[in-house]
């Protein structure tokens, strides 16, 4: 695994690479099918406009989020693209057996060689009851506490290098870097780069100690961004993967042709988050529904605080906000996620941001 597979090239007038995080959000009046079709349109747009990578999230039991199975979605997106890096932002490792993830992402790597990233998190990506159903246990802290051990096991499966005498020494994640005994039959040993994801200091410190790239969830943990990145850089130990820290931050960003329209859109997304946080998850409401909704004082305070960390407005305003954030954090890459009721609004947002950064227009192969 080479460092240049992790470090992206800048495009246009962007100071750092720009990428996309997709939750496949489902708006009221739309279906999961609509959301996943938008994901295909969006990944093709991202590829044609020079965004560096495109990641999909793992969330469960949320009607407004169709991204429950990253590997399945990534396989579909790989079939519709030919250049852009694709990955998980992320796979919630405690929800899965490490061997299963090694097999899934080995398969993805075989489908799209050299284009797959494996981003890993230790949160459940859902509520406690759903996490218990996913993991077949009610001892949820056990999975998070065991994350370093799960990560080590997954890495062994990816590299096919369990030591002799280990109970798993004769188990191989297939497809993977297995050396064949047939004449000249040595498979490509390449495997997806591993990233650690986090919203606090735990994964930041672990990523630094292991010399891995780190992705921070600024979009829902903005107060922890700079402390976590500082901890990552202070903890960093050079490795075969990286000789210096590489930190990506995920940022909520929405650009529209009109500043007022941007405020309408992010208000609807904030109402969706309020409902989620109060145990009433649903589809992303329309801006009209949000405008008619009677926010309590506590809800309005939450909305104002939430939207203060969403970079929104016209394309130029969004570029200014993103550039300021990058300078404050020193992030090596910005991964933009947009939350809006309509897929068309999300697509238009990325087009406007690409234009603001003068990202080149290239052709995407017809797949």
C-alpha positions in Angstrom: 0.0 0.0 0.0 1.6 3.3 -1.1 1.3 6.6 0.5 0.3 8.2 -2.8 -2.9 6.1 -2.8 -3.9 8.1 0.3 -2.6 11.5 -0.4 -4.8 13.1 -3.1 -3.9 15.6 -5.7 -5.6 19.0 -5.6 -7.7 20.1 -8.6 -8.7 23.5 -9.9 -8.0 26.3 -7.4 -8.6 24.1 -4.3 -5.8 24.2 -1.7 -6.5 20.6 -0.7 -8.3 17.6 -2.3 -12.1 17.8 -2.2 -14.1 14.6 -1.8 -17.7 13.5 -1.2 -19.4 11.6 1.7 -22.8 10.2 0.8 -25.5 9.0 3.2 -28.0 8.3 0.4 -30.6 10.5 2.2 -34.3 9.9 1.5 -36.6 12.9 1.4 -40.3 12.9 2.2 -42.2 11.8 -0.9 -39.2 9.8 -2.2 -38.0 6.3 -1.9 -34.7 4.5 -1.2 -34.6 3.7 -4.9 -34.7 7.4 -5.7 -31.9 8.0 -3.2 -29.7 5.3 -4.6 -30.3 6.6 -8.1 -29.2 10.0 -6.9 -26.0 8.4 -5.5 -25.2 7.0 -9.0 -25.7 10.5 -10.5 -23.7 12.1 -7.8 -20.7 9.7 -8.0 -20.6 10.2 -11.8 -20.7 14.0 -11.3 -18.0 13.8 -8.6 -15.8 11.8 -11.0 -16.4 14.1 -13.9 -15.6 17.2 -11.9 -12.4 16.0 -10.3 -13.5 15.2 -6.7 -10.8 12.9 -5.2 -12.8 10.1 -3.5 -16.4 9.2 -2.8 -17.3 7.4 0.5 -20.6 6.0 1.7 -21.7 5.7 5.3 -23.1 2.9 7.4 -26.3 3.8 9.4 -29.1 1.6 10.5 -32.8 1.9 11.4 -33.0 5.4 10.0 -35.8 5.8 7.4 -34.1 8.9 6.0 -30.8 7.2 5.3 -30.6 4.4 2.7 -26.9 3.8 3.3 -27.0 0.7 5.4 -24.7 -1.6 3.4 -21.6 0.1 2.3 -20.1 -2.8 0.4 -23.3 -3.4 -1.6 -23.6 0.3 -2.5 -19.9 0.6 -3.4 -20.1 -2.4 -5.8 -23.0 -0.6 -7.6 -21.1 2.7 -7.8 -17.9 0.9 -9.0 -19.9 -0.4 -11.9 -20.8 3.2 -12.9 -17.4 4.8 -12.6 -13.9 4.1 -13.8 -11.5 6.5 -12.0 -12.7 8.0 -8.7 -11.7 6.4 -5.4 -14.6 4.7 -3.6 -14.7 3.8 0.0 -16.6 3.4 3.3 -17.1 6.4 5.6 -17.3 4.1 7.3 -17.8 0.4 8.1 -18.7 0.2 11.8 -16.3 -2.7 12.6 -17.9 -3.8 15.9 -21.1 -4.6 13.9 -19.2 -7.2 11.7 -16.8 -10.1 11.8 -13.4 -8.9 10.6 -13.2 -11.8 8.1 -16.5 -10.8 6.5 -15.2 -7.2 6.0 -11.9 -8.5 4.6 -13.8 -10.6 2.1 -16.2 -7.9 1.1 -13.5 -5.3 0.5 -11.2 -7.8 -1.1 -14.1 -8.4 -3.5 -14.5 -4.7 -4.1 -10.8 -4.4 -4.7 -11.0 -7.2 -7.3 -13.8 -5.3 -9.0 -12.2 -1.9 -9.0 -8.4 -2.4 -8.6 -6.6 0.4 -6.9 -9.7 2.4 -6.2 -11.0 1.2 -2.9 -10.6 2.7 0.6 -11.6 0.9 3.8 -12.7 3.5 6.4 -13.4 2.0 9.8 -15.3 3.3 12.8 -16.1 1.8 16.2 -19.5 3.4 16.8 -22.7 1.4 16.0 -24.1 3.9 13.5 -27.5 3.5 15.2 -29.3 3.3 18.5 -28.6 0.7 21.2 -31.4 -1.7 20.4 -30.6 -1.8 16.7 -26.9 -2.3 17.6 -27.8 -5.3 19.8 -29.8 -6.8 16.9 -26.9 -6.3 14.5 -24.3 -7.8 16.9 -26.6 -10.5 18.5 -25.6 -9.3 22.0 -26.6 -6.6 24.5 -23.0 -6.1 25.6 -22.5 -3.2 23.3 -19.5 -1.6 25.1 -17.6 -4.8 24.6 -17.5 -4.3 20.8 -16.2 -0.7 21.1 -13.6 -1.7 23.7 -12.4 -4.5 21.5 -11.9 -2.3 18.5 -8.1 -2.4 18.5 -8.1 -6.2 18.6 -10.7 -6.3 15.9 -8.7 -3.9 13.8 -5.5 -6.0 14.2 -7.5 -9.2 13.2 -8.9 -7.5 10.1 -5.5 -6.2 9.1 -4.1 -9.8 9.4 -6.9 -11.1 7.1 -6.3 -8.3 4.6 -2.5 -9.0 4.5 -3.0 -12.8 4.8 -0.2 -13.0 7.4 -1.4 -14.7 10.6 1.7 -16.3 12.2 2.2 -20.0 12.2 0.3 -21.6 15.1 -2.4 -19.0 15.2 -6.0 -20.5 15.1 -6.6 -18.5 11.9 -3.3 -19.2 10.2 -4.9 -21.5 7.6 -7.9 -19.1 6.9 -7.6 -16.9 3.9 -9.8 -13.9 3.0 -10.7 -14.5 -0.7 -10.2 -12.5 -2.9 -7.0 -11.4 -1.2 -3.2 -11.5 -1.5 -2.9 -15.3 -1.6 0.2 -16.7 -3.3 -0.7 -19.5 -5.7 1.4 -22.6 -6.1 0.7 -22.8 -9.8 3.5 -21.8 -12.2 3.8 -18.0 -12.2 0.5 -17.8 -10.4 1.1 -15.0 -7.9 -1.9 -12.7 -7.4 -1.6 -9.0 -7.1 -0.9 -8.4 -3.4 -2.6 -5.0 -3.4 -5.3 -4.4 -0.8 -7.4 -1.4 0.2 -5.8 1.2 2.4 -7.3 1.3 5.9 -8.5 4.6 7.4 -9.6 5.1 11.0 -12.7 7.3 11.5 -13.6 9.1 14.7 -15.5 11.9 16.4 -13.4 12.0 19.6 -9.8 11.3 20.7 -9.8 7.5 20.8 -9.5 6.8 17.1 -7.3 9.9 16.7 -4.7 8.5 19.1 -5.0 5.0 17.7 -4.6 6.2 14.1 -1.6 8.2 15.1 0.1 5.3 16.9 -0.5 3.0 14.0 0.6 5.5 11.3 -2.7 5.4 9.5 -4.7 8.1 7.8 -7.4 9.6 10.0 -10.9 11.0 9.0 -12.7 13.1 11.6 -16.5 13.7 11.7 -16.5 17.5 11.9 -20.0 17.5 10.5 -21.5 16.3 13.8 -18.6 16.8 16.3 -17.2 20.2 15.4 -16.1 21.1 18.9 -13.8 18.2 19.0 -12.2 18.7 15.6 -9.0 20.6 16.5 -8.3 18.7 19.7 -8.7 15.4 17.9 -6.5 16.5 15.0 -3.9 17.8 17.4 -3.9 14.5 19.3 -3.6 12.6 16.0 -0.6 14.6 14.9 1.1 14.4 18.3 0.6 10.6 18.5 1.7 10.0 14.9 4.4 7.4 14.3 5.6 6.9 10.7 4.7 3.6 9.2 4.9 1.7 5.9 1.6 3.4 5.0 2.5 7.0 5.8 5.6 9.0 6.7 3.6 11.9 8.0 0.1 12.5 9.3 -2.8 12.7 6.8 -6.1 14.1 8.2 -9.3 14.4 6.4 -12.4 16.1 7.9 -16.0 15.5 6.9 -17.9 18.8 6.5 -21.6 19.5 6.0 -21.8 21.9 3.0 -24.7 23.0 0.9 -24.5 25.6 -1.9 -27.5 27.0 -3.7 -28.0 29.7 -6.3 -29.6 31.9 -3.7 -28.5 32.5 0.0 -32.1 32.4 1.2 -32.8 29.1 -0.4 -29.7 27.6 1.3 -31.2 28.7 4.7 -34.5 27.0 3.8 -32.7 23.8 2.9 -30.5 23.5 6.0 -33.5 24.3 8.2 -35.3 21.2 6.9 -32.1 19.1 7.4 -31.9 20.4 11.0 -35.5 19.5 11.7 -34.7 16.0 10.5 -31.8 15.8 12.9 -34.0 17.1 15.8 -36.4 14.3 15.2 -33.6 11.8 15.0 -32.1 13.0 18.3 -35.5 12.9 20.0 -36.3 9.3 19.0 -38.5 10.2 16.0 -36.4 9.3 13.0 -38.1 9.8 9.6 -37.7 10.9 6.1 -36.0 14.3 5.4 -38.8 16.9 5.5 -39.4 19.4 2.8 -38.4 23.0 3.3 -42.0 24.0 3.3 -42.7 21.6 6.2 -39.8 23.0 8.1 -41.0 26.6 7.5 -44.5 25.6 8.9 -43.1 23.7 11.9 -43.4 25.4 15.3 -40.0 25.0 16.8 -39.8 25.1 20.6 -37.2 27.4 22.1 -35.0 24.4 22.8 -35.4 23.0 19.3 -34.6 26.4 17.8 -31.5 26.7 19.9 -30.4 23.2 18.7 -31.1 24.2 15.1 -29.1 27.4 15.3 -26.2 25.5 16.9 -26.4 22.7 14.4 -26.5 25.0 11.3 -23.6 27.1 12.6 -21.4 24.2 11.6 -23.1 23.7 8.2 -21.2 25.7 5.5 -24.1 27.0 3.4 -25.0 29.8 1.1 -24.1 30.8 -2.4 -21.1 29.0 -4.1 -18.7 31.8 -3.2 -19.9 31.9 0.4 -19.4 28.1 0.7 -16.0 28.3 -0.8 -15.0 31.0 1.7 -16.3 29.0 4.6 -14.5 25.8 3.5 -11.3 27.6 2.9 -11.5 29.2 6.3 -12.2 25.9 8.0 -9.3 24.2 6.2 -6.9 26.9 7.3 -8.1 26.7 11.0 -7.8 22.9 11.1 -4.9 22.3 8.8 -6.9 19.4 7.2 -5.1 17.7 4.4 -8.5 16.9 2.6 -12.1 18.1 2.9 -14.9 15.6 2.4 -18.2 17.3 1.8 -21.5 15.9 2.8 -24.8 17.5 1.9 -28.2 17.0 3.5 -31.2 18.2 1.7 -34.7 16.9 1.0 -34.2 16.7 -2.8 -31.6 14.8 -4.7 -31.6 17.6 -7.3 -30.6 20.1 -4.6 -27.7 18.0 -3.5 -26.5 17.5 -7.1 -26.7 21.2 -7.8 -24.8 21.9 -4.6 -21.8 19.9 -5.7 -21.9 21.4 -9.2 -21.8 24.9 -7.7 -18.9 24.0 -5.4 -17.0 22.5 -8.3 -17.5 25.6 -10.2 -16.4 27.8 -7.3 -13.1 25.9 -7.1 -12.8 25.8 -10.9 -12.6 22.0 -10.9 -12.0 20.7 -14.4 -14.8 19.2 -16.4 -13.8 15.7 -17.7 -15.8 13.0 -19.3 -17.0 10.0 -17.4 -17.1 6.7 -19.3 -20.5 5.5 -20.3 -21.1 2.4 -18.2 
